[in-house]
Amino acid sequence: MTETHEDAVEDVIKLLDLEPLEVNLFRGLSPDVSWQRVFGGQVIGQALVAAYRTVENRICHSLHAYFIRPGDPKVPIIYEVDRSRDGKSFTTRRVVAIQHGKQIFNLAASFQIPEDGFEHQASMPDVPPPESLPSDEELRLAVIDKVPEHIAKHFSRPRPIEMRHVNRQDFINPQPTEPVQHVWFRPRASVGDDLPLNQCMLAYASDMTLLDTCFRPHGITWLSGKLQSASLDHAMWFHHPFKMDDDWMLYTMDSPSASGARGFNRGSIYTRDGLLVASVAQEGLFRYRG
């Protein structure tokens, strides 16, 4: 049976449903794909799920993570949770992801009892609506006969997240441009009302386009062939409750700096009506073997 985009969403939700092994110990699987390493967003999302499994009646407001080793998609990932602190208002957890007896990733997350307080936020950029833009799927299919077979297979597989780039780059012949991008995105099927699951799904999606931002001034993409790139760390702050499947969300990203073979990227995630629900920061390895 051919997998659909809706199936792809369900697959991600299943990936995030970790198997409990013992108190504070969980096991996660990876999808059956041809990539040599585990997608970083998957590990972030699964680690946040592991932390949530040890927390009651509190919502994650921030996470900070480091990618230590490439994940092996052929074997399960073991997530070990350290219950660092349970305070009156805040709870802190540390999660270590293990494969082959070694740490591949670690995450620190903080959770808070919901409460009211002062509010302000940056305004959402004024960009064209998603309905006026071609989907990534349309853009990939337009060039699928111009890329290697293994890339074409990747281009044609169903995806859980639909994306529409406001200022897209040419896949085949990218040109230098400013280190800024805006991407509309939404899941291709319902995620449901559960806020922790929505946060974990958003953490998964937040790693999809962010690192590409620092490539833009240099006129290269991951299809350029000699680019070595990988996420090094990832931080995320959740500001307001949200439902990913309510409507389109806007991911606006910029890269203030690249140096020392590393690119630094920032992101803000807004609902369609302009509410800032999350902020993201990431540094990534960024080498070009020209």
HULIN-V688592 format. One record per run of one state. SS is the DSSP state (A for helix, B for strand, O for the rest). FROM is the first residue (numbers start at 1). LEN is the number of residues. If there is no record, write none. Layout:
ss=(SS,SS)
from=(FROM,FROM)
len=(LEN,LEN)
//
This chain:
ss=(O,A,O,B,O,B,O,A,O,B,O,B,O,B,O,B,O,A,O,A,O,A,O,A,O,B,O,B,O,A,O,A,O,A,O,B,O,B,O,B,O,B,O)
from=(1,5,16,19,23,25,29,40,53,59,68,77,87,90,100,102,113,130,133,136,143,144,147,149,157,161,166,180,188,195,207,211,219,222,225,227,239,249,260,262,272,276,289)
len=(4,11,3,4,2,4,11,13,6,9,9,10,3,10,2,11,17,3,3,7,1,3,2,8,4,5,14,8,7,12,4,8,3,3,2,12,10,11,2,10,4,13,2)
//
